[in-house]
């Protein structure tokens, strides 16, 4: 679909994947784009696999169906790649962003991909070192700002301040901003 970018997020309950998709959409909105963000849950419990989706456009969106052919796939929990086909519905130009210690070349080889662009970032390590817990959603957002071209880092930080300002102390907001900036810088491309 021309002019529309579709994103599919893979994660588990408790990793902040749905929150990441929501903040990603709100950031795109603050940048003047039209967006949709919606989750797809299995059993609603901590650790259960889930998917979340974004649809982003410069023009109003009138379709309201599931994202079947994503342009970008973000994998928050790399263990899911053992049981979920993260390449499902993608084409030769798809962008993959994986939370992993592996290099993009290792991921390409492991997935058997010929085309597309692969990016990796150790979002779990960044979240442990900056936030003190393994919730990799904000580092993944920083990496998404860098690889997607759909949102800017500045808009993302402003949107995080708005969203997190309602529920977290300033110290925690500052740590999340640090995690975003660090992931933005540390993301690796093949």
Steps between C-alpha positions, in 0.01 A plus 500: 500500500669811377563773753420276797764344725404197705684373806465170685644466851575158658539477877370348819264632762692713751771621261316820409445405136144632484610819676783538246257468207270755663780752564635443148155585360454803725843627399410467132177689570692782669711514182188561291434148376183292508533183704346185632633289786344179622608186686423134439508294816497132569443400860528828689773419749857598575737328260239403240597571137325796340504717193433869469454697182541851362377649177641844415419729208524859379131471397193395705472125556170335413598134524449327832635151444791310647850570369579203277796624295716711734768730366678493837518215752621579852586202720510596868552142621751314278405163654175525303697452177534132594122447494354788294566570132590867530547519121136406433344734244817703443647580160861535377514864618382443858690648794569282804599642839598230747579533872804273517871474569546348153622699201270579207700254285441222754126574501486507119671161487283353775177619332624413151411845364627605160360854487382761742690699758592360839578702810587374847525666839554351844192668647490262796856590603424871458185472713684309772783752509288816484171399662608216725248252356460297179216696341640578153215707356652847527837397355311333214317829440832683475622245246169525308541878476837440336411217260143579398526862386138537613563692823773732621703451815394844628128426450545162669663652808227765527226235468667282763505796739125548443412131539731418788453835677155383608625191680874514573738714704739728312795272579331209321408722204863614474623138506257406221619795291858384557400148385335640186802712410742218566308252281473762225881519499574129552273348235703298248433453130649242269 
